[in-house]
Amino acid sequence: MPGHPMLLNRRRFRLALPMALAMLASFALTASANESPLAWRDARQLVLVLTADWDATTGTLQRYEWRDGRWQAVDAAADITVGRTGSAWGAGLHPADLPGPQKREGDGKAPAGVFALGDAFGYAAHAGTRMPYRPMHVTSYCIDVPASPLYNRIIDTRETGEAAAAGSTEPMRLDLHNDGDPRYRAGLVIQHNANAVPGAGSCIFAHLWRQPGEATAGCTAMAAPTMESLLAWLRPQARPVFVLMPRDEYARYAQAWRLPLPEAAR
């Protein structure tokens, strides 16, 4: 019968179904449009460090530029070293809480992930780089004391007072504090834990090594020619990023994170 409740319900369902599908499609489009874009989507320069696995202390560094809609290698890969106990996910531009080891203060691990690059620094008054440059002095320290309000910052005790550096194990003029140590003669700040979360790790740099193959306390170390080429190449307006990962992890995330494809990363 035309007025039977079951027939009426079927008609209502047929009328409502197209509207519901249209609403779902609209919701999907809106959700897609509102997804958070990659924080490094504007990067046009990329420094890629790859290691064999989480425990590896050596690896390679290669530079890339974004040209013609893809990442293109600038030069051949160079040898580097990382933390004395390998690497672990750090706090950077990439998503947090990824499966795997997590970087902590004093663990001897280099932070893995995608990071912005900060100032260049060194022993000389000036350097051959377009990055912002900070000359280091005997009074310069990076604060690796989690309880300090200056945690994960480079300070000059002439400005902050000597008490501000109490407990720090990171004098920035290693040559003056450690018998001519050359490691911080030229370097770059890797912006790991930029929010200075206590205990999440501090004072992470790219810097020189004393000798090939020598692991670090958590930084990425390299030969002087590699560092000189890196500093000369970097341009702040290219929004450069620093990427460090074990190869298997890199293969898992490279495409989704708009990084150089694994087959192009040697």
PENORUR-V46810 format. One record per residue. RES is the residue in one small letter. PSI is psi in whole degrees, -180 to 180 (NA if undefined). NEAR is the number of other C-alpha atoms within 12 Angstrom. D_LAST is the distance of its C-alpha to the last C-alpha in Angstrom with 2 decimals. Layout:
BEGIN
{{RES	PSI	NEAR	D_LAST} {RES	PSI	NEAR	D_LAST}}
END
This chain:
BEGIN
{{m	145	7	73.89} {p	-32	10	72.38} {g	9	10	72.68} {h	135	10	71.34} {p	-38	11	68.83} {m	-41	12	66.25} {l	-39	13	66.31} {l	-42	14	66.02} {n	-38	15	62.97} {r	-42	15	61.29} {r	-43	15	62.00} {r	-39	15	60.63} {f	-44	15	57.44} {r	-38	14	57.00} {l	-37	13	57.56} {a	-28	14	55.27} {l	-50	15	52.32} {p	-38	13	51.13} {m	-42	14	51.46} {a	-42	15	49.46} {l	-39	15	46.65} {a	-40	13	46.63} {m	-41	14	46.46} {l	-42	14	43.53} {a	-42	14	41.64} {s	-40	14	42.47} {f	-43	14	41.31} {a	-42	14	37.97} {l	-41	13	37.44} {t	-44	12	38.52} {a	-41	12	36.26} {s	-43	12	33.27} {a	-28	11	34.23} {n	2	10	34.70} {e	142	11	31.39} {s	125	12	29.73} {p	164	16	26.91} {l	135	19	23.62} {a	-22	20	24.50} {w	23	29	21.58} {r	-25	23	22.39} {d	1	19	23.40} {a	137	33	20.29} {r	-3	32	19.16} {q	142	35	16.79} {l	130	41	14.08} {v	118	48	12.55} {l	122	47	9.72} {v	123	46	9.86} {l	139	42	8.43} {t	167	36	10.66} {a	-39	24	11.60} {d	-177	26	14.77} {w	-27	33	17.61} {d	-10	26	19.07} {a	142	29	16.22} {t	-3	36	17.11} {t	163	38	14.04} {g	-158	36	10.39} {t	154	34	8.05} {l	133	37	9.00} {q	143	35	7.92} {r	142	38	10.81} {y	150	35	11.57} {e	145	29	15.01} {w	109	26	16.85} {r	139	16	18.39} {d	39	8	20.28} {g	17	11	19.75} {r	163	19	15.96} {w	131	28	13.08} {q	132	26	11.93} {a	140	26	9.54} {v	-36	26	12.10} {d	-178	20	10.70} {a	158	18	8.25} {a	144	23	6.70} {a	153	28	9.92} {d	143	32	11.38} {i	170	38	13.38} {t	156	42	15.87} {v	-154	47	17.19} {g	150	37	20.48} {r	-19	27	22.53} {t	19	28	22.76} {g	-135	36	19.24} {s	166	43	18.82} {a	155	40	20.83} {w	129	37	21.24} {g	-173	44	22.75} {a	108	35	25.02} {g	-138	35	23.36} {l	-17	30	23.08} {h	167	34	21.78} {p	148	22	24.41} {a	166	18	26.29} {d	40	15	27.12} {l	150	19	24.00} {p	135	13	24.29} {g	179	21	23.05} {p	150	26	23.99} {q	135	27	25.27} {k	135	37	25.16} {r	158	32	28.59} {e	130	32	30.19} {g	9	26	30.06} {d	-4	25	27.81} {g	17	30	25.31} {k	142	38	22.36} {a	136	52	19.85} {p	130	51	20.23} {a	153	50	17.53} {g	-157	44	17.59} {v	129	39	17.84} {f	147	39	20.07} {a	159	35	21.90} {l	138	40	21.96} {g	-147	32	25.40} {d	150	31	27.13} {a	156	39	25.93} {f	168	39	28.21} {g	-177	37	29.21} {y	-28	30	32.16} {a	160	20	33.04} {a	-29	15	35.27} {h	161	18	32.83} {a	157	27	29.15} {g	70	23	27.20} {t	152	25	25.74} {r	-6	23	26.86} {m	152	27	26.16} {p	136	24	29.37} {y	136	25	29.98} {r	114	29	32.16} {p	138	28	33.56} {m	151	33	34.12} {h	170	27	37.52} {v	-20	24	39.11} {t	7	27	40.25} {s	133	34	36.81} {y	149	39	35.51} {c	131	38	33.01} {i	113	37	34.97} {d	24	37	33.51} {v	109	30	36.87} {p	-31	27	36.65} {a	-8	21	40.37} {s	141	22	40.30} {p	-10	19	40.73} {l	17	30	38.25} {y	134	32	35.52} {n	29	36	31.96} {r	147	38	33.37} {i	127	37	33.54} {i	166	33	37.25} {d	118	26	39.61} {t	-12	24	42.65} {r	-23	15	44.79} {e	-36	14	44.49} {t	-15	19	44.32} {g	148	14	46.45} {e	-29	18	45.46} {a	-26	18	46.10} {a	-24	27	43.08} {a	6	33	40.77} {a	127	24	42.67} {g	-10	19	40.46} {s	138	29	37.20} {t	16	23	34.96} {e	68	32	32.80} {p	138	32	34.59} {m	-13	42	32.44} {r	76	32	33.96} {l	-30	29	32.73} {d	-34	22	33.98} {l	-22	20	37.49} {h	-15	20	37.41} {n	55	16	35.53} {d	51	10	36.56} {g	16	14	34.33} {d	123	21	31.10} {p	-1	27	28.52} {r	-36	39	25.92} {y	19	45	27.20} {r	-30	37	27.98} {a	134	44	25.26} {g	178	47	23.49} {l	143	46	22.85} {v	127	37	24.22} {i	122	41	21.89} {q	65	35	24.31} {h	139	43	24.23} {n	50	38	27.66} {a	-24	26	29.01} {n	2	20	32.19} {a	47	29	32.81} {v	122	26	33.60} {p	130	24	35.26} {g	-5	25	33.32} {a	-4	32	30.02} {g	145	42	28.38} {s	165	46	28.76} {c	55	47	27.76} {i	122	50	23.97} {f	163	46	22.48} {a	128	50	19.63} {h	179	42	21.46} {l	155	39	21.67} {w	157	34	21.65} {r	-37	23	24.75} {q	151	18	22.99} {p	137	21	19.52} {g	-7	23	18.71} {e	121	26	21.51} {a	169	33	20.91} {t	-178	37	22.46} {a	-1	35	24.95} {g	-3	39	22.44} {c	-179	46	20.81} {t	121	52	17.46} {a	152	44	18.28} {m	171	42	16.88} {a	156	31	18.40} {a	-44	26	20.89} {p	-35	18	19.24} {t	-45	30	16.10} {m	-42	38	18.63} {e	-42	25	20.82} {s	-40	25	18.26} {l	-49	40	17.31} {l	-40	35	21.04} {a	-29	22	22.00} {w	-35	26	19.53} {l	140	34	20.36} {r	122	25	23.21} {p	-36	25	25.17} {q	-15	16	26.20} {a	2	24	22.60} {r	58	24	22.73} {p	147	37	19.43} {v	156	40	17.90} {f	125	42	15.92} {v	128	48	13.80} {l	128	51	13.27} {m	151	47	12.88} {p	152	36	12.38} {r	-41	30	9.84} {d	-42	17	12.97} {e	-39	28	14.54} {y	-43	34	11.74} {a	-31	25	11.90} {r	-36	18	15.64} {y	-14	24	15.98} {a	-49	28	13.35} {q	-47	18	15.59} {a	-29	17	18.83} {w	8	25	17.77} {r	53	28	16.62} {l	167	42	13.12} {p	135	35	10.15} {l	145	23	9.98} {p	-38	24	7.71} {e	-21	15	7.22} {a	-11	22	6.21} {a	105	31	3.81} {r	NA	27	0.00}}
END
